[in-house]
Amino acid sequence: MRRLNSGAVALAVALGASPLPAWSQASGFGNTPARPQPAPPVATVVPVPVPVPVPVPVAPPAPVAAGPRILVPVPGPFAVEQSATGFTARNLAATLGTFSFVAPRVEISGTSLSAADLARLLDPASGVPAAERIGRLSASSILIPELYTTTRSEAGTQTALHRDVRLSDLADGKLASAVGEGAVLDQLAGAVRSEGRIGRIEVRDVDLGYLAALVTEPAPAGAPAPLRPIYASATIEGLTLGDGKGGTFGVSRLAARDVAGRRTADGWAATMARASVPPQPADGASPGQASPAKKAAFGAVLDLLSAYEIGSMEASGIVGIGATPAEPGMKVARMAYRGGAGRPPEATIDGFEAGQAGNGVTIASMTVTGLSILPMLQAAKDMDSASAGGFSPADIRRFVPANAAIRVTGVGIRSDVSGRPTQIGLGSFEFGVDKPIEGLPSDIRLAVRDVSVPLDPADPAVQPALGLGIDRVEASLGASLGYSEPSSTIVLRDLSVRAAGLGSVVVRAVLGNVSRDIFNPDQALATVAAVGATIRSIDLAVENTGLFEKVVARQAAETGRTAVDIRRDYGLAAAVGIPVMLGNSAAAKDLGQAVARFVAKPGRLAIQVRTRDPAGLGFTDFAAAADPTMLLDKIDITAVAE
């Protein structure tokens, strides 16, 4: 969706601009249909059965049947002549690099230009820059009844036939709209031929002159120019591609808005050419280092990625079908991206399904926020340039996302191995990092909710759980911590595990005397900062919701004793044993009594540990304590059983 209607691009090429890159043409996304006769009816194909619990309401794409090859006509002499409604340009054709097009007839109306003026402006052999000629061209309507485009690349050759491509209200280099409704694709990769179809395409508010300049002209020397709008919106209503082997891929609708760009060092066309040059087997690279060709191609890709920006884009009704039911199939109800305007990038996938023959996975929704590949690619390029001296910790940190979050909901996994169906579920998964210091996030959050996993009766490791009557684990876990530079503390806000019908454990803590050097790339400084940290407080909360009863019931069954007797023994052991182990201090006795009450009537047990010194207990305190009980004189323990 980052590329324009082929009619608009072909016009730019006719004026000396570069075409779409080979990878864009090969995908079919850069080609533009128009308003032709409707495509012939095709039979409906039943999608590959995907064994997932939540169906996605996405219709399968129509199969792409093998039809006649698209024959590109050989153009005659170029000419512009007057017609009843304006002017007709005949045999408009151009070749630039790996891209070429032929428009046998172009109808131009609503222009004040003469036939001679149009001939000079549209002549592909003109030496006047494309952007300048587009700026002089004006017309209320440009209709291309048939537009043939051909793209050649290492992957093969793709030919497309578009019908009735219409460009409206071109003036001062700006195009109000480019619309088309129907195109067929024909691609040959080696001996494999595949076909495709594209539905209606509409692109609005296109700066065609600026696009031509982007494609053909290098950026001025100096700092990169700011991004400028290329087009306001673009939509593709339907895309179907075959793989030449019976498989089909389809998209119901594609849309993009607010696409902007800037020139690359040698112009988009030349940069795309550099990016597509295949590396040679031996071109002077040292062992373990990227070859010069790979470095050049990688740098070109990086230049292109940094030269454009998309405000938003969305694809819906994505379906992939294998040639046979035994091959994997997939569906995606919706994929969306939002970025630009200084906002953190956000990508979303809704209603994902994939699977085959009794095995599959579904994801209700997945959203990634703040994660951009561009800084990572730039880091890789910089590191490769300096690789002779090795990579420092600071280099590696450039790959660590410092402000990002991912959220996944409604995951279902179903497998059928050896006739034993298994279902695994995940309610949600969240992970986020924020507030970077020295390239590392200082705030980290993790939450995994409602994991449901069956226990395999044949696994010896789970036999104790099966003995308690637990045949499926349904649990949640969380972790959250953050660093505060003003208070020099790391706060463990939450470290928890919760299991449905069993219980939960929650730990919270505060570490003090943590300097900013804990994040320093210099390992020596970071180690000194870590050794100087202290423990100020620890909070532990244990809640029983069924596990204790299961353990007691099983032991009662094995020993022939009553559950009351077993709980009494446990309580007595806690009341006596804990104080003995902890030196018989008052705090140890209070702790023992609280644990004993919890065992007698399992509910909730809360334990708080606070250091008497506000600075906390440090590494030297633990090292100097010959006996751990010596530390009890430096802390206060509060325990409550509810």
DAJOLIN-V309918 format. One line per field, one symbol per residue. burial: # if it has 9 or more other ideal C-beta (glycine too) atoms within 8 Angstrom, else .. A space follows every 10 residues. Layout:
burial=???
//
This chain:
burial=#..####### ########## ##.###.### ######.... ....#.#### ##.#.#.#.# ####.....# ....#..#.# .....##### ####.#..## #########. #.#.#.###. ##.#.#..## #.###.###. ####.##### #.#..##### ########.# ..###.#### #########. .######### ########## #########. ....#..### #.####.### ###...#### ########## ####..#### #######.#. ..#.#..... #.######## #####.#### ########## ##....#.## ########## ....###### ######.### ########## #..#.##### ####.##... ...#####.# .######### ####.#.... .######### ########## ########## ##.##..... .#..##.#.# ..######## ####...### ##.###.##. .######### ####.##### #...##.##. .######### ########## ######.... ..#.####.# ##.######. .#..#.#### #########. ..######## #...####.. ##..#..... ##.##.#.#. #.
//
